[in-house]
Amino acid sequence: MEKSRRSFLIKGVTGAVLMATPNIVKAGVMDMAKPKVAKAVNPFHLGMAGFTFVAFDLETTLKTLQRLDIHYLCIKDFHLPYDCTDAQIEELHAKCASYGVKGYAVGPINMKTKDEIDHAFEYAKRVGVKTIVGVPTYELLSYVDKKVKEYDFHYAIHLHGPDLPVFPDAKDVWEHTKDLDPRIGMCLDIGHDLRSGRDPVADLKKYHTRVFDMHIKDVTDSTKAGHAIELGRGKIDFPALVQMMREVNYTGMCSLEYEKDRNDPFLGIAESIGYFKAVSDMVY
């Protein structure tokens, strides 16, 4: 009690002194406002996974990206249907361009048959992107290998953690693709990788030659029970992740996939993007 009382008195006296010396306060605030370090030059790009806006139309998506100063979008089928017309494709690209946004990939797309793989590759070709984020079966990987050679696309397998029986983590994707065409690799979903008991920073270091896209998110635990939360509040070590991206010279996309508060995600998206940008701008 006596210690608490002394602390209270010290704080009170300190506050009174500061209030009596506004120039000192002003100088301190101004000094805090000065940038401490120059922004880092990052080889990677910050984008948005389309699934973040599953409950919203394209206009809302693009307006949000514009306000966040985000210029890349992974296109989902609810923004551009698989059976879209050429006119719909032109309209999407025109609308994206009007907000300073570029569609850089399509997906994730589930593919359980050869026909679905054919359709996905043709869809990506018509949309005009060179990367597909896909979820095939293990048995269809040889057919994916054939299509990658035919279309000259990158095929990034989206890992889904312990929630699906196929491709739970980065190691599993690596083991199933390391002997295939080098354009077949992964979309490293760092949240799902952690929920599988893996270390996404270490996995990026090990498997970076096959990482063609990244879904950045934070989760509350490194088990299946872990769930989505704003970046910086969970278990992902983002400073270490950004440092590793620089170390391996990752030049691909880092797209926020925000899955919390699906019907009202905007504050969480803004907080997460702001946090990731701040971490990325730091010099280590």
Phi and psi in degrees as GROMACS dihedral restraints (atoms count N, CA, C in turn):
[ dihedral_restraints ]
;  ai    aj    ak    al  type     phi  dphi    fc
    3     4     5     6     1   -63.6    20    10
    4     5     6     7     1   -38.6    20    10
    6     7     8     9     1   -64.1    20    10
    7     8     9    10     1   -43.2    20    10
    9    10    11    12     1   -63.6    20    10
   10    11    12    13     1   -40.4    20    10
   12    13    14    15     1   -63.9    20    10
   13    14    15    16     1   -43.8    20    10
   15    16    17    18     1   -61.9    20    10
   16    17    18    19     1   -42.0    20    10
   18    19    20    21     1   -62.0    20    10
   19    20    21    22     1   -40.8    20    10
   21    22    23    24     1   -63.6    20    10
   22    23    24    25     1   -43.0    20    10
   24    25    26    27     1   -65.9    20    10
   25    26    27    28     1   -40.9    20    10
   27    28    29    30     1   -62.1    20    10
   28    29    30    31     1   -44.2    20    10
   30    31    32    33     1   -63.1    20    10
   31    32    33    34     1   -39.4    20    10
   33    34    35    36     1   -64.7    20    10
   34    35    36    37     1   -45.3    20    10
   36    37    38    39     1   -64.1    20    10
   37    38    39    40     1   -43.2    20    10
   39    40    41    42     1   -59.9    20    10
   40    41    42    43     1   -43.1    20    10
   42    43    44    45     1   -63.2    20    10
   43    44    45    46     1   -40.7    20    10
   45    46    47    48     1   -64.7    20    10
   46    47    48    49     1   -40.6    20    10
   48    49    50    51     1   -63.3    20    10
   49    50    51    52     1   -44.0    20    10
   51    52    53    54     1   -65.5    20    10
   52    53    54    55     1   -38.7    20    10
   54    55    56    57     1   -66.7    20    10
   55    56    57    58     1   -30.5    20    10
   57    58    59    60     1   -80.3    20    10
   58    59    60    61     1   -10.7    20    10
   60    61    62    63     1  -127.6    20    10
   61    62    63    64     1    71.9    20    10
   63    64    65    66     1   -59.9    20    10
   64    65    66    67     1   -29.7    20    10
   66    67    68    69     1   -65.5    20    10
   67    68    69    70     1   -36.1    20    10
   69    70    71    72     1   -65.1    20    10
   70    71    72    73     1   -44.6    20    10
   72    73    74    75     1   -60.5    20    10
   73    74    75    76     1   -46.9    20    10
   75    76    77    78     1   -60.8    20    10
   76    77    78    79     1   -42.8    20    10
   78    79    80    81     1   -63.3    20    10
   79    80    81    82     1   -40.6    20    10
   81    82    83    84     1   -65.0    20    10
   82    83    84    85     1   -43.0    20    10
   84    85    86    87     1   -64.5    20    10
   85    86    87    88     1   -44.1    20    10
   87    88    89    90     1   -62.2    20    10
   88    89    90    91     1   -38.4    20    10
   90    91    92    93     1   -66.0    20    10
   91    92    93    94     1   -39.0    20    10
   93    94    95    96     1   -66.1    20    10
   94    95    96    97     1   -29.5    20    10
   96    97    98    99     1   -76.3    20    10
   97    98    99   100     1   -18.2    20    10
   99   100   101   102     1   -69.5    20    10
  100   101   102   103     1   137.7    20    10
  102   103   104   105     1   -63.7    20    10
  103   104   105   106     1   132.2    20    10
  105   106   107   108     1   -81.7    20    10
  106   107   108   109     1   -33.0    20    10
  108   109   110   111     1  -139.3    20    10
  109   110   111   112     1   158.6    20    10
  111   112   113   114     1   -74.3    20    10
  112   113   114   115     1   154.6    20    10
  114   115   116   117     1   -65.7    20    10
  115   116   117   118     1   141.3    20    10
  117   118   119   120     1   -76.7    20    10
  118   119   120   121     1   152.4    20    10
  120   121   122   123     1   -94.2    20    10
  121   122   123   124     1   115.1    20    10
  123   124   125   126     1  -105.5    20    10
  124   125   126   127     1   134.6    20    10
  126   127   128   129     1   -78.4    20    10
  127   128   129   130     1   -13.2    20    10
  129   130   131   132     1   -95.1    20    10
  130   131   132   133     1   169.3    20    10
  132   133   134   135     1  -119.8    20    10
  133   134   135   136     1   144.4    20    10
  135   136   137   138     1   -98.0    20    10
  136   137   138   139     1   126.1    20    10
  138   139   140   141     1  -134.8    20    10
  139   140   141   142     1  -163.8    20    10
  141   142   143   144     1  -137.0    20    10
  142   143   144   145     1   132.2    20    10
  144   145   146   147     1   -77.7    20    10
  145   146   147   148     1   129.4    20    10
  147   148   149   150     1   -56.8    20    10
  148   149   150   151     1   -30.7    20    10
  150   151   152   153     1   -60.9    20    10
  151   152   153   154     1   -23.1    20    10
  153   154   155   156     1   -53.7    20    10
  154   155   156   157     1   -31.2    20    10
  156   157   158   159     1  -110.4    20    10
  157   158   159   160     1    37.2    20    10
  159   160   161   162     1   -59.7    20    10
  160   161   162   163     1   -25.6    20    10
  162   163   164   165     1   -96.0    20    10
  163   164   165   166     1     7.8    20    10
  165   166   167   168     1  -133.6    20    10
  166   167   168   169     1   159.8    20    10
  168   169   170   171     1   -82.6    20    10
  169   170   171   172     1   173.7    20    10
  171   172   173   174     1   -64.1    20    10
  172   173   174   175     1   -38.2    20    10
  174   175   176   177     1   -60.0    20    10
  175   176   177   178     1   -45.3    20    10
  177   178   179   180     1   -63.7    20    10
  178   179   180   181     1   -41.5    20    10
  180   181   182   183     1   -57.6    20    10
  181   182   183   184     1   -50.6    20    10
  183   184   185   186     1   -69.5    20    10
  184   185   186   187     1   -37.0    20    10
  186   187   188   189     1   -62.0    20    10
  187   188   189   190     1   -40.4    20    10
  189   190   191   192     1   -65.7    20    10
  190   191   192   193     1   -44.4    20    10
  192   193   194   195     1   -62.1    20    10
  193   194   195   196     1   -39.2    20    10
  195   196   197   198     1   -62.3    20    10
  196   197   198   199     1   -44.3    20    10
  198   199   200   201     1   -66.5    20    10
  199   200   201   202     1   -28.4    20    10
  201   202   203   204     1   -87.9    20    10
  202   203   204   205     1    -4.1    20    10
  204   205   206   207     1    60.9    20    10
  205   206   207   208     1    43.4    20    10
  207   208   209   210     1  -108.9    20    10
  208   209   210   211     1   133.4    20    10
  210   211   212   213     1  -120.1    20    10
  211   212   213   214     1     8.9    20    10
  213   214   215   216     1  -134.6    20    10
  214   215   216   217     1   138.1    20    10
  216   217   218   219     1  -134.7    20    10
  217   218   219   220     1   130.7    20    10
  219   220   221   222     1   -86.0    20    10
  220   221   222   223     1   117.5    20    10
  222   223   224   225     1   -79.3    20    10
  223   224   225   226     1   130.2    20    10
  225   226   227   228     1  -103.9    20    10
  226   227   228   229     1   160.2    20    10
  228   229   230   231     1   -67.1    20    10
  229   230   231   232     1   -22.2    20    10
  231   232   233   234     1   -76.3    20    10
  232   233   234   235     1   -12.6    20    10
  234   235   236   237     1   -95.6    20    10
  235   236   237   238     1   -28.0    20    10
  237   238   239   240     1  -148.0    20    10
  238   239   240   241     1   100.9    20    10
  240   241   242   243     1   -59.5    20    10
  241   242   243   244     1   152.6    20    10
  243   244   245   246     1   -60.5    20    10
  244   245   246   247     1   -31.0    20    10
  246   247   248   249     1   -97.8    20    10
  247   248   249   250     1    30.0    20    10
  249   250   251   252     1   -64.8    20    10
  250   251   252   253     1   155.9    20    10
  252   253   254   255     1   -88.8    20    10
  253   254   255   256     1   166.0    20    10
  255   256   257   258     1   -60.8    20    10
  256   257   258   259     1   -35.8    20    10
  258   259   260   261     1   -64.0    20    10
  259   260   261   262     1   -39.3    20    10
  261   262   263   264     1   -65.7    20    10
  262   263   264   265     1   -37.9    20    10
  264   265   266   267     1   -64.4    20    10
  265   266   267   268     1   -46.2    20    10
  267   268   269   270     1   -60.5    20    10
  268   269   270   271     1   -41.5    20    10
  270   271   272   273     1   -63.3    20    10
  271   272   273   274     1   -42.5    20    10
  273   274   275   276     1   -62.3    20    10
  274   275   276   277     1   -47.9    20    10
  276   277   278   279     1   -63.6    20    10
  277   278   279   280     1   -38.7    20    10
  279   280   281   282     1   -65.1    20    10
  280   281   282   283     1   -42.1    20    10
  282   283   284   285     1   -67.2    20    10
  283   284   285   286     1   -42.0    20    10
  285   286   287   288     1   -59.7    20    10
  286   287   288   289     1   -46.2    20    10
  288   289   290   291     1   -61.7    20    10
  289   290   291   292     1   -34.3    20    10
  291   292   293   294     1   -66.5    20    10
  292   293   294   295     1   -19.0    20    10
  294   295   296   297     1  -106.8    20    10
  295   296   297   298     1     8.5    20    10
  297   298   299   300     1    72.2    20    10
  298   299   300   301     1    29.4    20    10
  300   301   302   303     1  -117.9    20    10
  301   302   303   304     1   143.1    20    10
  303   304   305   306     1  -121.6    20    10
  304   305   306   307     1   132.5    20    10
  306   307   308   309     1   -77.8    20    10
  307   308   309   310     1   116.7    20    10
  309   310   311   312     1  -102.4    20    10
  310   311   312   313     1   -14.5    20    10
  312   313   314   315     1  -162.1    20    10
  313   314   315   316     1   171.4    20    10
  315   316   317   318     1  -123.8    20    10
  316   317   318   319     1   147.2    20    10
  318   319   320   321     1   126.7    20    10
  319   320   321   322     1  -173.3    20    10
  321   322   323   324     1   -65.8    20    10
  322   323   324   325     1   145.7    20    10
  324   325   326   327     1  -123.8    20    10
  325   326   327   328     1   122.7    20    10
  327   328   329   330     1   -76.1    20    10
  328   329   330   331     1   136.3    20    10
  330   331   332   333     1  -136.9    20    10
  331   332   333   334     1   109.1    20    10
  333   334   335   336     1  -113.8    20    10
  334   335   336   337     1    -3.4    20    10
  336   337   338   339     1  -139.3    20    10
  337   338   339   340     1   163.3    20    10
  339   340   341   342     1   -63.1    20    10
  340   341   342   343     1   -37.5    20    10
  342   343   344   345     1   -61.1    20    10
  343   344   345   346     1   -40.8    20    10
  345   346   347   348     1   -66.4    20    10
  346   347   348   349     1   -35.1    20    10
  348   349   350   351     1   -66.7    20    10
  349   350   351   352     1   -45.8    20    10
  351   352   353   354     1   -55.9    20    10
  352   353   354   355     1   -46.6    20    10
  354   355   356   357     1   -62.9    20    10
  355   356   357   358     1   -41.4    20    10
  357   358   359   360     1   -65.6    20    10
  358   359   360   361     1   -42.7    20    10
  360   361   362   363     1   -66.7    20    10
  361   362   363   364     1   -40.4    20    10
  363   364   365   366     1   -67.9    20    10
  364   365   366   367     1   -37.4    20    10
  366   367   368   369     1   -60.2    20    10
  367   368   369   370     1   -48.2    20    10
  369   370   371   372     1   -62.5    20    10
  370   371   372   373     1   -39.5    20    10
  372   373   374   375     1   -62.9    20    10
  373   374   375   376     1   -43.6    20    10
  375   376   377   378     1   -68.0    20    10
  376   377   378   379     1   -37.2    20    10
  378   379   380   381     1   -68.8    20    10
  379   380   381   382     1   -29.5    20    10
  381   382   383   384     1    96.0    20    10
  382   383   384   385     1    26.4    20    10
  384   385   386   387     1  -111.1    20    10
  385   386   387   388     1   163.8    20    10
  387   388   389   390     1  -116.4    20    10
  388   389   390   391     1     9.2    20    10
  390   391   392   393     1  -131.7    20    10
  391   392   393   394     1   131.1    20    10
  393   394   395   396     1  -113.7    20    10
  394   395   396   397     1   127.6    20    10
  396   397   398   399     1   -94.2    20    10
  397   398   399   400     1   111.4    20    10
  399   400   401   402     1  -125.9    20    10
  400   401   402   403     1   161.6    20    10
  402   403   404   405     1  -131.7    20    10
  403   404   405   406     1    87.2    20    10
  405   406   407   408     1   -88.1    20    10
  406   407   408   409     1  -179.3    20    10
  408   409   410   411     1   -92.4    20    10
  409   410   411   412     1   162.4    20    10
  411   412   413   414     1   -59.2    20    10
  412   413   414   415     1   -39.9    20    10
  414   415   416   417     1   -65.6    20    10
  415   416   417   418     1   -23.0    20    10
  417   418   419   420     1   -95.3    20    10
  418   419   420   421     1     4.0    20    10
  420   421   422   423     1   -63.2    20    10
  421   422   423   424     1   -35.3    20    10
  423   424   425   426     1   -64.9    20    10
  424   425   426   427     1   -33.1    20    10
  426   427   428   429     1   -74.1    20    10
  427   428   429   430     1   -37.4    20    10
  429   430   431   432     1   -59.3    20    10
  430   431   432   433     1   -41.8    20    10
  432   433   434   435     1   -57.9    20    10
  433   434   435   436     1   -43.1    20    10
  435   436   437   438     1   -63.3    20    10
  436   437   438   439     1   -43.6    20    10
  438   439   440   441     1   -69.5    20    10
  439   440   441   442     1   -36.6    20    10
  441   442   443   444     1   -61.0    20    10
  442   443   444   445     1   -42.6    20    10
  444   445   446   447     1   -64.9    20    10
  445   446   447   448     1   -37.6    20    10
  447   448   449   450     1   -69.7    20    10
  448   449   450   451     1   -41.8    20    10
  450   451   452   453     1   -98.5    20    10
  451   452   453   454     1   -14.8    20    10
  453   454   455   456     1    58.3    20    10
  454   455   456   457     1    47.2    20    10
  456   457   458   459     1  -105.8    20    10
  457   458   459   460     1   160.3    20    10
  459   460   461   462     1   -91.6    20    10
  460   461   462   463     1   136.5    20    10
  462   463   464   465     1  -119.1    20    10
  463   464   465   466     1   108.8    20    10
  465   466   467   468     1  -103.6    20    10
  466   467   468   469     1   109.6    20    10
  468   469   470   471     1   -75.5    20    10
  469   470   471   472     1   122.5    20    10
  471   472   473   474     1   -82.3    20    10
  472   473   474   475     1   118.0    20    10
  474   475   476   477     1   -83.4    20    10
  475   476   477   478     1   143.5    20    10
  477   478   479   480     1  -121.0    20    10
  478   479   480   481     1    18.8    20    10
  480   481   482   483     1    64.1    20    10
  481   482   483   484     1  -155.5    20    10
  483   484   485   486     1   -79.2    20    10
  484   485   486   487     1     7.2    20    10
  486   487   488   489     1   -83.6    20    10
  487   488   489   490     1   -22.2    20    10
  489   490   491   492     1  -124.5    20    10
  490   491   492   493     1   153.0    20    10
  492   493   494   495     1   -76.9    20    10
  493   494   495   496     1   -12.8    20    10
  495   496   497   498     1  -113.1    20    10
  496   497   498   499     1   143.1    20    10
  498   499   500   501     1    48.9    20    10
  499   500   501   502     1    61.1    20    10
  501   502   503   504     1   -72.9    20    10
  502   503   504   505     1   -29.7    20    10
  504   505   506   507     1  -149.6    20    10
  505   506   507   508     1   176.8    20    10
  507   508   509   510     1   -64.1    20    10
  508   509   510   511     1   -39.2    20    10
  510   511   512   513     1   -62.4    20    10
  511   512   513   514     1   -40.9    20    10
  513   514   515   516     1   -64.1    20    10
  514   515   516   517     1   -43.6    20    10
  516   517   518   519     1   -61.8    20    10
  517   518   519   520     1   -44.7    20    10
  519   520   521   522     1   -59.1    20    10
  520   521   522   523     1   -47.4    20    10
  522   523   524   525     1   -62.0    20    10
  523   524   525   526     1   -31.4    20    10
  525   526   527   528     1   -91.1    20    10
  526   527   528   529     1    -9.3    20    10
  528   529   530   531     1  -121.7    20    10
  529   530   531   532     1   -11.1    20    10
  531   532   533   534     1   -60.4    20    10
  532   533   534   535     1   -24.9    20    10
  534   535   536   537     1  -101.4    20    10
  535   536   537   538     1     6.1    20    10
  537   538   539   540     1   -96.8    20    10
  538   539   540   541     1  -179.2    20    10
  540   541   542   543     1   -50.9    20    10
  541   542   543   544     1   135.7    20    10
  543   544   545   546     1   -64.6    20    10
  544   545   546   547     1    -8.6    20    10
  546   547   548   549     1   -85.0    20    10
  547   548   549   550     1    -1.0    20    10
  549   550   551   552     1  -100.4    20    10
  550   551   552   553     1   122.7    20    10
  552   553   554   555     1  -154.3    20    10
  553   554   555   556     1  -132.3    20    10
  555   556   557   558     1  -139.7    20    10
  556   557   558   559     1   154.6    20    10
  558   559   560   561     1   -97.2    20    10
  559   560   561   562     1   105.5    20    10
  561   562   563   564     1   -77.8    20    10
  562   563   564   565     1    98.2    20    10
  564   565   566   567     1   -83.8    20    10
  565   566   567   568     1   103.9    20    10
  567   568   569   570     1   -68.4    20    10
  568   569   570   571     1   -29.6    20    10
  570   571   572   573     1   -68.6    20    10
  571   572   573   574     1   -47.9    20    10
  573   574   575   576     1   -67.7    20    10
  574   575   576   577     1   -33.7    20    10
  576   577   578   579     1   -61.9    20    10
  577   578   579   580     1   -44.1    20    10
  579   580   581   582     1   -65.6    20    10
  580   581   582   583     1   -40.4    20    10
  582   583   584   585     1   -64.7    20    10
  583   584   585   586     1   -18.7    20    10
  585   586   587   588     1   -86.8    20    10
  586   587   588   589     1     3.9    20    10
  588   589   590   591     1    87.4    20    10
  589   590   591   592     1    10.9    20    10
  591   592   593   594     1   -95.2    20    10
  592   593   594   595     1   168.3    20    10
  594   595   596   597     1  -107.2    20    10
  595   596   597   598     1   106.0    20    10
  597   598   599   600     1   -62.4    20    10
  598   599   600   601     1   -28.8    20    10
  600   601   602   603     1   -68.1    20    10
  601   602   603   604     1   -46.9    20    10
  603   604   605   606     1   -65.1    20    10
  604   605   606   607     1   -37.3    20    10
  606   607   608   609     1   -68.5    20    10
  607   608   609   610     1   -36.3    20    10
  609   610   611   612     1   -61.4    20    10
  610   611   612   613     1   -41.1    20    10
  612   613   614   615     1   -63.6    20    10
  613   614   615   616     1   -42.8    20    10
  615   616   617   618     1   -71.6    20    10
  616   617   618   619     1   -39.5    20    10
  618   619   620   621     1  -117.2    20    10
  619   620   621   622     1    17.5    20    10
  621   622   623   624     1   -60.7    20    10
  622   623   624   625     1   -24.8    20    10
  624   625   626   627     1   -68.5    20    10
  625   626   627   628     1   -14.8    20    10
  627   628   629   630     1  -116.3    20    10
  628   629   630   631     1    17.1    20    10
  630   631   632   633     1   -98.9    20    10
  631   632   633   634     1   110.7    20    10
  633   634   635   636     1  -105.9    20    10
  634   635   636   637     1   -11.9    20    10
  636   637   638   639     1  -158.0    20    10
  637   638   639   640     1   155.0    20    10
  639   640   641   642     1  -134.6    20    10
  640   641   642   643     1   136.7    20    10
  642   643   644   645     1  -102.9    20    10
  643   644   645   646     1   114.9    20    10
  645   646   647   648     1   -95.4    20    10
  646   647   648   649     1   134.2    20    10
  648   649   650   651     1  -161.5    20    10
  649   650   651   652     1   168.5    20    10
  651   652   653   654     1  -122.7    20    10
  652   653   654   655     1   149.8    20    10
  654   655   656   657     1  -134.5    20    10
  655   656   657   658     1   158.9    20    10
  657   658   659   660     1   -82.3    20    10
  658   659   660   661     1   -16.8    20    10
  660   661   662   663     1  -156.0    20    10
  661   662   663   664     1   156.9    20    10
  663   664   665   666     1   -92.4    20    10
  664   665   666   667     1    36.4    20    10
  666   667   668   669     1  -135.0    20    10
  667   668   669   670     1   176.2    20    10
  669   670   671   672     1   -59.0    20    10
  670   671   672   673     1   -27.2    20    10
  672   673   674   675     1   -71.7    20    10
  673   674   675   676     1   -14.3    20    10
  675   676   677   678     1   -62.1    20    10
  676   677   678   679     1   137.5    20    10
  678   679   680   681     1  -130.0    20    10
  679   680   681   682     1   166.8    20    10
  681   682   683   684     1   -65.6    20    10
  682   683   684   685     1   144.3    20    10
  684   685   686   687     1  -152.7    20    10
  685   686   687   688     1   164.5    20    10
  687   688   689   690     1   -58.8    20    10
  688   689   690   691     1   145.3    20    10
  690   691   692   693     1   -58.1    20    10
  691   692   693   694     1   135.3    20    10
  693   694   695   696     1    94.8    20    10
  694   695   696   697     1   -11.1    20    10
  696   697   698   699     1  -101.6    20    10
  697   698   699   700     1    -9.8    20    10
  699   700   701   702     1  -107.6    20    10
  700   701   702   703     1  -146.1    20    10
  702   703   704   705     1   -97.2    20    10
  703   704   705   706     1    -8.9    20    10
  705   706   707   708     1   -74.7    20    10
  706   707   708   709     1   134.1    20    10
  708   709   710   711     1   -90.7    20    10
  709   710   711   712     1    88.4    20    10
  711   712   713   714     1   -69.1    20    10
  712   713   714   715     1   -39.2    20    10
  714   715   716   717     1   -57.8    20    10
  715   716   717   718     1   -41.3    20    10
  717   718   719   720     1   -67.5    20    10
  718   719   720   721     1   -36.4    20    10
  720   721   722   723     1   -64.8    20    10
  721   722   723   724     1   -47.5    20    10
  723   724   725   726     1   -63.2    20    10
  724   725   726   727     1   -41.5    20    10
  726   727   728   729     1   -60.8    20    10
  727   728   729   730     1   -39.6    20    10
  729   730   731   732     1   -69.5    20    10
  730   731   732   733     1   -37.2    20    10
  732   733   734   735     1   -59.5    20    10
  733   734   735   736     1   -38.5    20    10
  735   736   737   738     1   -70.4    20    10
  736   737   738   739     1   -40.2    20    10
  738   739   740   741     1   -61.7    20    10
  739   740   741   742     1   -41.5    20    10
  741   742   743   744     1   -91.9    20    10
  742   743   744   745     1     3.0    20    10
  744   745   746   747     1    55.5    20    10
  745   746   747   748     1    51.2    20    10
  747   748   749   750     1   -70.4    20    10
  748   749   750   751     1   119.9    20    10
  750   751   752   753     1  -110.2    20    10
  751   752   753   754     1     9.1    20    10
  753   754   755   756     1   -86.2    20    10
  754   755   756   757     1  -159.0    20    10
  756   757   758   759     1   -97.1    20    10
  757   758   759   760     1   142.5    20    10
  759   760   761   762     1  -115.8    20    10
  760   761   762   763     1   104.6    20    10
  762   763   764   765     1  -109.8    20    10
  763   764   765   766     1   125.4    20    10
  765   766   767   768     1   -66.7    20    10
  766   767   768   769     1   126.6    20    10
  768   769   770   771     1  -117.5    20    10
  769   770   771   772     1    96.5    20    10
  771   772   773   774     1   -98.0    20    10
  772   773   774   775     1   116.7    20    10
  774   775   776   777     1  -112.0    20    10
  775   776   777   778     1     2.7    20    10
  777   778   779   780     1   -88.6    20    10
  778   779   780   781     1   151.6    20    10
  780   781   782   783     1    49.7    20    10
  781   782   783   784     1    55.5    20    10
  783   784   785   786     1   -56.6    20    10
  784   785   786   787     1   -32.7    20    10
  786   787   788   789     1   -89.4    20    10
  787   788   789   790     1    -7.5    20    10
  789   790   791   792     1  -152.9    20    10
  790   791   792   793     1    67.4    20    10
  792   793   794   795     1   -91.7    20    10
  793   794   795   796     1     0.3    20    10
  795   796   797   798     1   -65.6    20    10
  796   797   798   799     1   -41.7    20    10
  798   799   800   801     1   -64.5    20    10
  799   800   801   802     1   -41.6    20    10
  801   802   803   804     1   -66.5    20    10
  802   803   804   805     1   -37.2    20    10
  804   805   806   807     1   -63.1    20    10
  805   806   807   808     1   -47.5    20    10
  807   808   809   810     1   -61.8    20    10
  808   809   810   811     1   -44.2    20    10
  810   811   812   813     1   -61.2    20    10
  811   812   813   814     1   -43.3    20    10
  813   814   815   816     1   -66.9    20    10
  814   815   816   817     1   -45.1    20    10
  816   817   818   819     1   -63.8    20    10
  817   818   819   820     1   -43.3    20    10
  819   820   821   822     1   -60.6    20    10
  820   821   822   823     1   -41.7    20    10
  822   823   824   825     1   -64.9    20    10
  823   824   825   826     1   -46.5    20    10
  825   826   827   828     1   -66.2    20    10
  826   827   828   829     1   -39.5    20    10
  828   829   830   831     1   -63.1    20    10
  829   830   831   832     1   -41.7    20    10
  831   832   833   834     1   -63.5    20    10
  832   833   834   835     1   -44.5    20    10
  834   835   836   837     1   -63.4    20    10
  835   836   837   838     1   -42.1    20    10
  837   838   839   840     1   -66.2    20    10
  838   839   840   841     1   -28.4    20    10
  840   841   842   843     1   -83.7    20    10
  841   842   843   844     1   -10.5    20    10
  843   844   845   846     1   -74.6    20    10
  844   845   846   847     1   149.8    20    10
  846   847   848   849     1  -102.5    20    10
  847   848   849   850     1   127.4    20    10
